[in-house]
């Protein structure tokens, strides 16, 4: 376990509703290739925060890594909708292209 993960876990002990800490943990676990932990923390983050698309894309990528393409497609679809809603059309297009690739 890295120092950063330990620090983020301490933040959550003080404030279990800190969405930023969950996002940070997800990022750290992505770096380590621990896709199950990344998915767990991304889902927690997304349950607490209105995301503009980035976390949905990360969730999709992590689910692909876990061999769960159907769940990944759902995450990318939600991410594309959020990206459009928040004025990020290029992110939405990227997610839509990824969905097409996953459906082949």
N, C-alpha and C positions, 0 to 999 in steps of 0.2 A: 504494500500500500504506500502510495506516495504522500509526501508532506501536504501537497495540495488537497488530496482526497481527505486526509485527516482534518485539515482546517475546514473544509466544506462540511464535513460531517459534524464538526463542533458547532458550526453556524446553525445547522439544522436542529441540533439539540437545544439551542437557545430559542430558535424560531422555526418550528416545523412547517410553517406556511411560507417560507422564503423561497419563492419560485426561482430566483437567481441562483441559489445554492444547488437546486436540483439540476438546472441547466449546466452549471459548472461541473457537477459530478458526472453528468452525461458526457460532457466534453472530455473529461479526464479518462473515463472508461472507454470512450471511442479511441483515444490515443493508445490505450493498452490492448485494444482489440477485444475487450470484454463486452460483446454485443448484448448479452442478456442484461447486464447491469446498465448499459447505455439505454436500452429500451425501457427498462424499469424507471429510470430517472427522467427520461424524456416524457414518458406518459404522465408521471407525477407533475412535472413542470407544466405540461399542456393542460392538466386538470386545474391548475392554479392561475394560468396566465393566458391572455389573448395574444397569440403568436402571429406574426406577420407572414410566416411561411417557412422560415429557416429551420425551426425545430421540427416541423412536419417533414421536411426533406431529410433531415438527419435521422428521424425515426424511420422513414422509408428505407434509407440506405442501411440502417442497422438491421431492419427486418429482412432485407434482401440477404444480408450476411448470414442471417440465421436460417435461410432457406424458407422464408415465409412470404412468397411473392404476392399472394392475395391480400394479406394484411399491409404489405408495403404499398400496393396500388391504392388502397384506401387512404393511407397516410399521405401519399403524393397527391391524391385528388383533393383532400382537405387542404393540403398545403397550397395547391394551385388556386383554390377558391380564396384562401386567406391572402395570398400574394396579390391576386387581382383586387381584392377588397381594399388592400392597403397601398395600392399604387406601385406594385412591383411586377409589371407585365413580363419582363424577361425571366424572372424567377418562375412565374406561372408557366411560361412556355417551356422552360427547361424541365419542369415537373411533368408536363403533358407529354413531352418527348420521351421521358423516362418511362412513363406509363405505357406508351406504345411499344417500347423495347421489351418491357416485361410481359406484355401480352402476346408477343411473337413466340 
